[in-house]
């Protein structure tokens, strides 16, 4: 029997940094996420691994909407028009 607080895979990302950014972005909207697989993802091998981002089953739909609404589903893609990079030197 499944409990709505059981963790489910939300998505997979290529690096631990991507997983951390996604976890923190979801947390800003009240969705608790964790990740696993970071140890293996750092290896360079013939069969590369991904880092899985996990959320409670009850939060999965909200987390997916947040990912789409905030473009969190494209790790590594930065919208530089939204980033304050300061004044040029």
C-alpha positions in Angstrom: 0.0 0.0 0.0 1.3 3.4 -1.0 1.4 6.4 1.3 1.2 9.9 -0.1 4.4 10.8 1.7 6.4 8.0 0.0 9.2 9.4 -2.1 8.8 9.2 -5.9 11.2 10.2 -8.7 10.3 13.6 -10.0 13.1 13.8 -12.6 16.7 12.9 -13.3 19.4 15.4 -13.8 23.0 15.0 -15.0 24.8 16.5 -12.0 24.6 16.9 -8.3 24.7 20.7 -8.8 21.6 20.6 -11.0 19.9 18.4 -8.3 20.8 20.9 -5.6 19.5 23.9 -7.6 16.2 22.1 -8.3 15.8 21.0 -4.7 16.4 24.5 -3.5 14.1 26.1 -6.0 11.3 23.7 -5.1 11.9 24.4 -1.4 11.2 28.1 -2.1 7.7 27.0 -3.0 7.2 24.7 -0.1 8.0 21.4 -1.8 10.5 19.3 0.0 12.8 17.4 -2.3 15.8 15.2 -1.9 18.2 13.6 -4.4 20.3 10.5 -4.7 22.8 9.0 -7.1 25.2 11.9 -6.9 28.2 9.7 -6.0 27.8 7.6 -9.2 26.9 10.6 -11.4 30.3 12.1 -10.9 32.1 9.1 -12.5 33.0 9.1 -16.2 32.2 5.7 -17.6 30.6 3.9 -20.5 27.3 3.9 -18.6 26.9 7.4 -17.1 24.4 7.8 -14.2 21.9 10.5 -13.5 21.0 12.1 -10.2 17.4 11.4 -9.2 15.3 14.1 -7.6 12.7 12.7 -5.2 9.6 14.3 -3.8 6.6 13.0 -1.8 4.0 11.4 -4.0 1.5 14.0 -2.8 3.8 16.8 -4.0 4.6 15.3 -7.4 2.0 17.2 -9.5 2.8 20.5 -7.8 6.5 20.0 -8.3 6.0 19.2 -12.0 3.9 22.4 -12.4 6.6 24.4 -10.6 9.3 22.9 -12.9 7.4 23.9 -16.0 6.3 27.4 -14.7 9.8 28.3 -13.6 11.7 26.5 -16.3 13.3 24.2 -13.8 12.9 21.3 -16.1 15.9 22.4 -18.2 18.9 22.1 -15.8 22.0 24.0 -16.8 19.9 26.4 -18.9 20.3 29.9 -17.6 18.1 32.8 -18.7 20.8 35.4 -18.6 18.3 38.2 -19.2 17.0 37.5 -15.7 20.5 37.4 -14.0 22.0 40.5 -12.5 25.7 40.2 -13.5 26.6 43.7 -12.2 28.4 46.5 -14.0 31.2 45.7 -16.5 34.7 46.6 -15.3 
